Amino acid sequence: MSTPTQFLITVLRKSVAFLMQGNALALLADTMALSGDALALLGDALALLGDALALLGDALALSGDTMALSGDVMALLGDTMALQGITKFNLLGI
């Protein structure tokens, strides 16, 4: 049979054990929450990278459009020079 002192010691030991288990579970929950936060930050970083790549694609598309317009302007310049040449030949009667 146990004495009241032994019973009290047993109750205290079990209480401390439950307290330690509770602390361990709280630490595990905190760790999982931090892991979730880290994954959310990674998702945000990947989203920003996607936005940056989209902006780069837009910039490249604008560059291509600018080059196409430049080619159109050069073609118009060539047409204008050809018309000037034809006009000069017509003025000379050739």
Secondary structure, DSSP 8 states (H G I E B T S, - for coil): ---HHHHHHHHHHHHHHHHHHHHHHHHHHHHHHHHHHHHHHHHHHHHHHHHHHHHHHHHHHHHHHHHHHHHHHHHHHHHHHHHHHHHHHHHHT-
